[in-house]
Structures are given as structure tokens and as C-alpha cells.
């Protein structure tokens, strides 16, 4: 009898499994549902802060008597903060852990966002928004954290779902603006939009570190404990045997993104990040700017204004309910775009899906140059945002899949930094150049998106059905 027991023990000791084996065995279950809600809250928090970038400048311009060109600074400093801090958070992500990066950035995001509501003037507001941007870049690393808990077949659809939370966050912020901005003022709106940071922090005791990060950090026992917890929550049996340790290599090195094997992928991916963020934030800011300028100038078009034109502050146009409803309408375009992406991503692959969505944006953004009426302008914006919002989420999926665990965080950080540089440039085009040279601004958005479409198709690696590599 003892002999049979010893044989079973020896058999179990000889068995081994990888993190991939465990995650695939556990499938998508209760643990991933809970995690989706928490990470979705991170995305909704980012959405609230991004939406403020679009809807606050008209309020600030009228209240503080700002020139038109200063409206772009609110967006620029936020994106500059994200771009500046993204490589730092990527490094923290790969060296100190995904969970650490998320919680620290959320705490300081709460602090600086609340302080923004008490800004006495435009200078303090810009400084504080820069630091809010720095914190937002840490939250964007949540996609790395999330992806490392997901089975291969669920990964693409689940990361797409994050953009649903983003769209919901945008819609809720616009609705809050309708109710709060005109009644209580923009300061109350900013303060209310800070509280999602607090909710993220409240989940700190539940959030585990990812088993992939623990494994490449040499903490194999802790990785096994996290996997056992996932098995319990998903009501699955824990795999028998021992977890195979990962080779110990140096983590978080940007130079590893530019090796002979990966430099072309990195260059094309970074250009795609830049172009997609330029286009996405451009159309987001353009919607508010066109409504604001039409209301101020009482005109049907914004074509080739002279640079010395300025707003008559006596007739300064605060956004009204109809303006907010139009912004809300264009925001709902995120949902059909994500549906298209969900249907195509695992059928035709990441690259073709991304290219198709960017092409949709190019067509509708080009149509914005033909302005029949306010309704048609809103419709074209709807179509453009439908394509580019889904494409923007797609580049997150591609990046976390194409790079291994040891550089995934820094790759996402560098991509985010590059993307936000594009967002900074889009603010000058969508909020300043469009005021003076409408057709030129629209042509820039259309032409750049076509170049991005070509770059996506030239990417050397298709990541559909590909397991995440660790080293």
C-alpha cells in the first residue's frame, strides 16, 4: 500500500506546468470577471479625465478671459504629463510589479485631481493637470496587468471590453457636465471626476500581483499561490506538479525593444501609436472646438479665420445643453466601433482589423471637409470616432501580445509616451489650426491616418492566437 502512495507522490513530483498551462486550464471565470470590473474602472477613470480635456476649455476661456490659443494648453500639459511619465511607469511595471504601479499612480492621481478643482488661476491649473497626466500614464499600464491573467482566446475580446468602460466613463462625464457645470461650476465637476481614483485604491487588498511577473522575478512560490487562488475562485482543480520557473533575465530595458529581431516591429508600432492617438484625441477635441466656435461666432463654418481674430468675451459662448448632447452623441460612436472590432479581431487578425478601422476613420474625417449642416458634421464625427476609438484600443492589444513579459511594461510605456506626443500635436491642430485653416486641419487628420493604415499592414508579426511570451 505504501508503495502505491509513494509512486503517486513521485508521479506528482515529476509533473510540471507553465503559467500558460494554468491560465488556459482555468479559463475565463469568476476571478477574471471581478478583475475586468476593477480594470474597467481604471479605464473609466482615464475616460473622465480625458473628457474633461474636451469640455473644460470653453468654460475656462469664458471665465478667465483666455485667448483661443490657450485653450490647447489644457490638453497639451495633460498629454505632456502622460508622455513624460509613461516610460517611468513602464520601468516600475517591469521592475517593481504591475500592482504597485497601478496603486501608486491611482493614489497620486486622486491627490492632484482634487487639487486641480481648487486652482486659483490658469497657471496653477496647468501645473496640476501636468501631474494628473503623469498619474494617468501609470493607470494605462493596467492593460499589461489585465492581459497577463487572460486565456489566449479571451484576451482580444476582453481588452476590447476595456474600451466599453472608457466609453461609459466618457458618457457619464458628459452627463455630469450637463447637471453640474452650469449649476455648480466646473470645479465641482473636476472634484467629482476625481473619485474613481479612490474606488481603485479601495480594491487594493483584493488585487494580486500577476503570476507572470512573479515568475520572471524569481518568486515562483508566490506565483503558485496566485494561481491557486484563481483556481479556487474559478472553481477549477489546481494543476498537479510544480510550476516551471522562468529564466532570470534583466527586465525593463528599452534597448531590448530594438534588437535585430524586433526593431522593425517596434518602429512601426510606435509610429502607429503616434498616429492613432493623434487622430483619436484630435477628433475628440475637434468636436468641442467646432461647437464652441460656432456658438461664439454664430456661423455655420469655421474656414480660414485670420490669426488676429479673437473671441468677443461679452458674447462668450458657454457650452449649453444642446452642445453637450451633441458631444454625448458622438461619444456613443465608441460602441459600434468596438462591436466591429469584436467581430473581426479573431477572424481576420489584429493587423487587418486595425487597418480597416483606421481606413473608416480616414473616410469620415475626410468627409468633414464637406460641411453641409451641423447634423452632417456631427454624423461625420460619429463615423470617424467609431473607427478610431476601436483602432486605438487595438494597438494596446497588439503591443501586449507582441512583446514578452520582461519588456511588456516598458514597451507599453514607450508606446503610450509616443502616442501622447501625437495627442499633444493634435491639440494644436484641433483647437488652434482649425480656427484659422479648417481644410488644412482636416487634411492633416485624413492623410496621417492613411499613412498609419499602411504602417499597420507592414507590421511583420500577426499576434492572433499567440500565447504571451515571458522572455
PyMOL commands that set and color helices and strands:
alter all, ss='L'
color gray80, all
select helices_A, chain A and resi 2-14+19-26+30-64+68-95+98-116+122-139+142-147+152-180+186-192+195-202+211-216+220-233+254-258+263-297+313-315+321-331+333-348+350-367+374-402+405-436+438-457
alter helices_A, ss='H'
color red, helices_A
select strands_A, chain A and resi 16-17+242-243
alter strands_A, ss='S'
color yellow, strands_A
deselect
rebuild
show_as cartoon
